[in-house]
């Protein structure tokens, strides 16, 4: 089965390469003016380089044989002029092509990042962060080298090869036919080894992505690593991935190391044949001595590009592997998108209704089964239930992070699948259990809720979140203090209050809270709770409740168990059922709270 798959892949490779080249050319199209200038300059530079062997022929046949000093001087001055003009052409060519290449790579990088922003949560759940970062960095860098420096060299060598081959026919067509006999063998060897390099290069990039993923995971969880004293284990894990990368790179290096010498040997073997047959042509009177010297120079001009093209071919095969990975990512469609006929969601009152909603992450594991309820505008709805009951999944369906498999969710009567995604999510605020802040200033993190907010609005939101005092009095640079990666320079309570300020500034009609204050000290917990109460005022709030006080103060309580809504009602109503799940959960939490106080 594996061999059949490899054969199918190899058969498809020529089509894939053409498809990749066509897509890359589409990125070049906006800069076709500069590309045309670069090609014209390249033709001029390479064409002038092809003049040299003709001058050498004249030098041998006229200046040296006839000892014509005037002719020698004229040839020398002419060569200097040619080299000056050639240098100018070469500068224009290289600079113009570098501009096009760098712009194309920049466009691809921005498009790739933009595409990632619109992919669904399912995509990120199925892939490692390190793999995605590797594609944005390693793969694009590999493509960048191919599309700038390697492309410059490729075009120059190709034009030199074609031009020198034409002039070889002009000088002596018999001798040229002898040389051309070896080209098919060289070409087939390049293609065969090039395919192996391409496969090996993809393996290197995949191994690099795995290594990058280990680094990302370890740095993100460095506290866990240190708390378990697992530094040596992580070093071993990373070393194993690096060794995998090394092994893949050596497989590629072996093939590349074979390619260059083999092609070089074939090329210089052709030169030896050329030298012998060319001397024979001179002896026969069909070629002059100067013509033979010029012919040998042109042969070197053909042999050098052939040998260079072998190395460039290997590099391009590596780049094609990286480019395939980039285009695979660009071709990944988002699971959650606005429908073509979707309309903007108008300003809402905040009624949220679930109508017989079913959901499963995979076909065999249902997470929600027939959930139905209605949250009235301004109500506080508490979600309770054992771990794995489906509480987090339920709240993720409201802003359409995922779509219900069956049934529907409406907001003020609008099916969430029938409205434009941005207009839906702009009216929903989320304060997650794990507070995420960006590596920026406190002000920038709060302003994330409303990008055009003034400093006064930012400060007002911070006051409402009980964050203003610690920002001004405890942080060295106030609102301009950098919070560090993921907000690590702030305490847990401070991070939560900044996140609440961000949500207050957004001013959503619907609020989703995954309340988690159990890890905070009493003072921080009280400040966060007060901020949360202020945030929920006047909004429809759906809260995954971890605290008794939240449940007691909620307008309505939903009890989930194994994906089903098994009970709902007020706190008092649910407690009235002594055999209910809510009553059991309540007693367990109450006893745990008493034990903690004892």
C-alpha positions, 0 to 999 in steps of 0.5 A: 500500500505504501509503495503504491502511494509513493508511486501515485505521488511521484506520478502527480509531482510534475502536475503539482510542480506546474500548479505551484509555479502557476500560483507563484506567478500569480503573486509576481503579476502585480510586479510584472513591470519590475520583473520585465525590467529585471529580465531585460537587464538580465538579457543585456548582461548575459548577452554582453557576457557571451561576447567574450569568447568572440573577442578571444577568437579575434585575439588568437586569429588576428592580434596574436597570429598577425601581431596587430598591436592596434587591433589588440588595443581596440579589443582591450578598450572594447572589452572594458566598455562591455564589462562596464555596461554589463555591470550596470545591467547586472545591478539593475537586474539583481536589484529589480528581481530582489525587490519582486522576490521580497515583495512576493514573499512578504505578500505570501507571509501576510496572506498566510497570517491573514488566512490563519486568523479566519480559520476555525478553532477546530483547525487549531485544536488539530494542529500543534502551534509549533507546526504553524509557526514553522510554516510561517518562518522556516517554510517562508524563509526557504521560499524566500531564498529560492525566489530571490537569490536562487531565481537570479542565478537560475535565470542567468545560468539558463540564458547563458546556457541557451546563448552559448549553445546557439553560438556553439552551433554557429562555430561548429555544428558537428562538434555541438551535436557530439556535446548535445548527445550527453544532455538527455542523460544529464537531464534525466539524472537531475530529475531523478535525484531532484525528486528524492531531494524534494521528498527529503526536504519535506521530511526536514521541514516536518521534523523542524516543525516538530522541534519547534512544537516542543520548544513552544510547549516547553516555554508555554509550560515552563512553570510545570516543567520546573515544578516537576524538575523535568528539565532533563526530560524536556532537553531529551525530548527536544534533542530527539526531535533535533536528531530527527531533523539532523537525520532527515537533513543528512538524507537530503545532503546525501542525495544533494552531494551525489547530484553535484559531482555526478552532473559535474563529471558528466559535464566535464567529460563532455568537455574532454570529448569536445577538446579531442573532437575540436582539435580533430576539426582544426587538423581537418581545416574546418575550424581555426585555432581561435575558433577552437579556443572560443569554442572551448570557452563557450563549452565551459560557459555551457558546462558551468551553468549545467553544473550550477543548475544541478545545485539550483535544481536541488534547492528549488526542489527543497523550496517546492516542498516548503511551498507545497506546505504553505499552499496546503495551509492556504487551501485549508477552508475555515469551518465557520464562515458567514453565509453568502446571504448573511446579514448584519445582526442589528443591535440586540436586547440579548435573548439567547435561545437553544432549540434542541441543540445537538453537538459532537466533536467527532461522530462517535462522541456526542457532547450535547444532546437535545439542549433547549432553554431560553435566556431572557434579556438581562438574566444571569444564567448559571451553568452547573454540572460535573466535569465533562458535562458539556458546559464549555461546549455550550458557551462556545456555540453561542459566538459560533466558535463551533456550529451545532450539528442539529437544532439551532441557536437564536439571538433575539430570534436571529439564527446565529448561522444566518448573520454575519460573524463579525456582527455576532461576535461584536455583541458578545463579550467573553471572560475565559477561565484562563485569562489571556493577555497580549505581550503589550502594555496594560492600556493596549490590552484593555483597549483591545475591547474597543480599538478607538477608545480614548485614554479616559475610556480605558481608565473608566473601564479599569475603574469599573473592573477594580483595576485602576488603583493597582495599575496606577499605584503598583505598576511602575509605568502605570497604563504603559507597563508591559505585562509580559508574554500572556500577562506573566508580570501580573498576578492572577487577580490583576490579569482577571481584572484587566480582562474584565476591563477589556470586556467592559470597554467592549460593552457587549449585550451578551456576556459569557463567563467561565468564572474561576476565582478559586486560585485567588487570595481572599482580597483579590477574589473579592475585588474580582467578584465585585468587578464581575457583578458590575460587568454583568449588570444589565447584560444577559450573562451566561456563567459557568459557575464554580462558586455557590454565591454565583449560583444563588444570585443567578436568575436561572440555573441550568444543570447539565449531565453527560451532554443533556439538560437534566434540570433547570430552575431557580436555586431554591426550586432545584434544592427542593428536589432532594434526589436531583443532581443539583442538590447532590452537587450543592451538598458536595460543594457546601461540604467542601467549603465547610471543610476548607473553613474548618 
